[in-house]
Amino acid sequence: VTITAKEKLCPLEETECNPDHCPYAKGHFDRVNEAVFDILHLEQDITREKILSYAERYQVCPFEYCLDISSWTDGIICDYNYVFDPNVRLKRYFAEGAKGEYLFLIDEAHNLVSRAREMYSAAIRKEDVLETKRLIKGRSAKLERQLDKCNKVLLEMKRECEDWQVLEDVTGLAAAVMSVFSEFEMFLEDNQEFEGRDAVLDFYFCLRDFLGIYERLDDHYRIYAENHGTPSFQVRLFCVNPSGCLSECMAQGNSTILFSATLLPIRYYKTLLSGCDEDYAVYANSPFSEDNRLLMVGTDVSSRYTRRNEGEYRKVAAYIRETAKAREGNYMVFFPSYQYMEQVLGILEEEEAFCHLLVQGQGMREEERAEFLEEFERQRDGSLVAFCVMGGVFSEGIDLKEERLIGVIVVGTGLPMVCVEQEILKGYFDEEEKRGFDFAYQYPGMNKVLQAAGRVIRTPKDRGVILLLDDRFLRREYQELFPREWEHFKLVNQRNVGQCLTDFWNG
C-alpha cells in the first residue's frame, strides 16, 4: 500500500476532520472494516487512486482507511516522515519504542540528512509570541501574562545578539515556553472557535515541538539565536548531526538498507545517517555502457561569486547554444540560483532563436510540474532547452528515458549559500576534527551536481551528454568525489566543444 499525505487524499476542499463537517468522518468506523476487507481481497498493488475509489464507494476517510489497510499488507511505501519524524511517525507501529519485524528500505537516502535535520530541529520566534498574544487578547488574562513573560525573555536575548550567536544554554527560555504551553492546553479546550484559532493552534504545535526537541538536546545539537536576515528574532535548536535520532528509529526494525545513486563520499553519509563506521557499504557499478555517454568539463568558465559577471554569463550561454545545436533533442540546464538562471536567459532571449526555451518557476504547483515534464513528450522541430535550478524539484526523482532527454548541462559546483546554519555546520565539524568546509559545503554541493547529471542516461539504450561548467571540477578534491563511471572525461572550451559533441553523436 502507498501512504499519501492527508491533505492530498482528502476529497474536501478544506481538510476538517470533524464528523459535523465531514461526511466521510461521520460513521467512518461503521463502514471501514468492510472497505478494508474488500480492497485486500480484490487488489494487490493498493495505490492512491484505488484508495480514493474505494473510499468514495464506502464513504470513509481515505487517509484513515489507508492507515488501516497498512496493518494487513506486506509492504508499505511512504514518505520518510512516517518512520522518522517524531510528530508524524505512525504510532500503530512505533509508539513508545515498540519494535517489529520490519525491514526499512530507504530510497534516495542522500536526502534523509537534510530532512532529518529539519525533523529534529525546532525554533521559537519572538514575532509569533506577540502575534499570538494579539489574537487571544481579552480571552485569557493568565495566558496573556505567560506570553508576556516569554516575550521578555526573548527580548533580553535579542538585546545581547547583534547578528547571530551560538548559545550554551536556553533553560530560562524553555521554562517560559513550558509555562505558556501548560496554560495553552486549557485555553484551547475552553475556546473551540474564534477568529485566528488556526494560527494560534499552529503556535501551540510550535511550542510543543520546541519542548520535545529541548528534551533531546545533546552533543549533536547547536543552539543559536539569530537577529539578522530573518523576519523575526528567533532561537533555534539545530540538529547538526541527526545520526543518533535516525539510529534510534532504525533500531525499531530488524534491518535498514539505505540506497541512492549519490551516496558519495560514503564516510560523510555513514557519519550523518548511522554514526557507525562498521556498517556495511556496497558500491554497485553502473550497468550502462560508457560509450553511450559523453562527459565534458568546461575549462574556461567559472560560477564563483567573485566571477559572476556579464562575460561569464555569455560563456555559459555559448556552451548551451553549441550543445543544443550539435544534435536536435531535449536538454536540461541546471543553474546555481534563479538569479543566475535569469541572467543567462536574458542573454539567450536577445539572440536569434535556436531552440525552444522552458523555464522552471518558483514555487510550482503539482499540476505545473506535470505540465513542465509533459513538454519533454512533444514532437517538435528544433531542440528544447529546459532551464532549472540545481537542488530543485527537477534535479532528482524524474525519469526521462531515451529520446526524452539527451543532455544535461550543470553550471557550478552546487555549493550551498553561506548562511548561519551552514556556518554552524562548518564550525561543528571543524570541532569534531573533520573537514568542516567539506561537510557543510562541498559534499552537499557535489551531491546536487551528481543528482542533476543523473537525469540523463536512464536505460541501457540511452545516449546522452553531460557538460560540467566550472573550472573547479578540474581540482583534485572535486574529482575525488566523481563516481567511478566518471573516470574518463574530456576537457573542453568554447573553441572545441562543438567538434567534441559532433564526434560523439556521429559515433
Disulfide bonds with the S-S distance in Angstrom:
none
